[in-house]
Amino acid sequence: MTVDFRQIIRIAAGKHSRGIEFGASYAPILPKSDGYQTLVIDHADAETLRAKYRPHGVDVSRIEEVDAIDDGGELLALDPTGQGFDFIVASHVFEHLTDPIHFLQRCERALSPGGRIFLLVPDRRFTFDYLRPCSSLGQMLAAYFSGDTRHNAASMYDHYASNAMRGGVQVWTQGSTGDFAFAGTPSEGYRLATRPGSDYVDCHAWVFTPSSFRLIMADLRAIGLVGLGEERFYPSIGCEFFVELSSASANPVQDRLTLALAALAESATEDSGQPIAVPHYIRTAPSNQNAVDALAGQWVGAFPAELDLQAGAAHLHGDLRIQWLAEQLGDRLPGQHVLELGPLEGAHTATLLAAGARSVLAIEANRDAFLRCLITKEVLGLRDASFRLGDFMVFLEQDANDWPLIVASGVLYHMVDPLRTLELLAKRTDRLYLWTHVVDEAAMPVGDPRRAHLAAPERRNWLGRDVTLHPRPYGDVKSSTFCGGMDAVPRWMDKHDLLWALGQLGFNNVIVAHEAPDDQHGPALSILARRTRA
Ligand SMILES: C[S@@+](CC[C@H](N)C(=O)[O-])C[C@H]1O[C@@H](n2cnc3c(N)ncnc32)[C@H](O)[C@@H]1O
């Protein structure tokens, strides 16, 4: 799951406020048909837009009636109440404007007190703008002073001469590795820069990375040409970044030099970079959603539906696997202290506590996941949960407790040495719950496409027997919502080896449940392993 910028806008706008969406075209963020009170402004009427986009194979039925064709005039004149608009949304519009400063001024004058502007802007590092330098405020000022209503020769040349592709596509995301190529040519750039007539021809006139954009906005405010300040900013996800502006913003403006240097650094790398550390103030009443949004875009799981919070998509609260575990344990869970490995966002932690656990100590190594656990703890009021940041392998090596129950869900197949993990677990508990992927000859025979992710198997002599371990490199999949382990090549165990190993470790009562031979990543199962002492 990644942050959904459009969902953030929908939540912020809501259906009770009124606003404008510029250039919504076939991908409206706030469609009137969904109940949003949106005035649609575009460069052409709906019929013309449908005719324009039909050949592109997009869903033109999503194009809504256009309420006003943009003539560069006062936006406030389009507001029958005269009170101003609560929101103005422009997604992938700003970079096309002939005179962005004029646009910002018009928007600013049209906002109601407290009104917000939401911009989604392409990041040059992930689009066909890749081979162009970032635009400067100086260039924007030149367009402003000449009152451009058509793109000037410089913009036209740069766009049509330097259009780039990567791996054969025009837009890509972080981590893409395809080869770069020019799609534009000098002669095409020159032809368009010098074309006769005054018809509007579109182009990306303005090119940004997140920090180059922020620097321009900060300088515009410093000059006094635009009074808008940053309310919220999210660095790039996919090919775009998110900026929320308002006249009322009292957020401290970042130091220009920091922004300029960050823009240079961004231009020198393909990485989106970390969000620049800037004090960020939330100006709305405290709420659980604010807490969740503090790590917006990182959430893997959803919160319980009754809380009506926007986070991730996976349903892990009240997970049936944990409820099954609680049923199996009967009166052995209530009142007990539980150790949980890899809580991710604390959903299972909450479920264990709801099932009666006296306390849960949960060890999470991923720093961002740990912070999400802390937010979950606050949001759900989990007073009896304690989250610790660190490697549970190191913890298990050092720990001297006997745990009435250890829950290790979704972690064994992320281990480099799962046998060592099992040994340590067996030392610390008589009751172990595992949910894990395994290699299973019957469920995933040779030739099954899921085996393509496995490297050549390794044999390990363990307690006098050969055990097969299957290296399964993560490859290039790490993202902010990655929920695997810390080493590049974990090992998966064979199902029969795993069950045998548990027996060797003294677990004489082993139940298997939730077998999922067809899971997209590989066979998976729950195991409740108990050691009953005579
Ligand atoms: C696939 S998620 C499982 C989350 C949850 N337990 C579940 O079953 O839905 C694996 C979690 O284990 C964490 N993890 C992996 N290796 C770890 C380690 N050595 N120490 C602590 N946490 C680890 C990851 O950061 C991630 O949050």
The ligand as a Gaussian input file, in Angstrom:
#p B3LYP/6-31G(d) Opt

LIG

0 1
 C        5.098000      -9.993000       6.931000
 S        5.184000      -8.924000       8.309000
 C        4.096000      -9.793000       9.393000
 C        3.239000      -8.861000      10.192000
 C        2.246000      -9.533000      11.122000
 N        2.930000     -10.252000      12.171000
 C        1.320000     -10.430000      10.347000
 O        1.411000     -11.642000      10.450000
 O        0.472000      -9.909000       9.622000
 C        6.775000      -9.250000       9.012000
 C        7.145000      -8.270000      10.085000
 O        8.271000      -8.756000      10.786000
 C        9.226000      -7.723000      10.929000
 N       10.547000      -8.339000      11.075000
 C       11.196000      -9.072000      10.145000
 N       12.375000      -9.495000      10.641000
 C       12.473000      -9.014000      11.897000
 C       13.439000      -9.130000      12.928000
 N       14.574000      -9.819000      12.752000
 N       13.192000      -8.530000      14.113000
 C       12.039000      -7.857000      14.315000
 N       11.089000      -7.699000      13.354000
 C       11.295000      -8.282000      12.174000
 C        9.052000      -6.897000       9.680000
 O        9.589000      -5.619000       9.817000
 C        7.537000      -6.919000       9.538000
 O        6.928000      -5.916000      10.300000

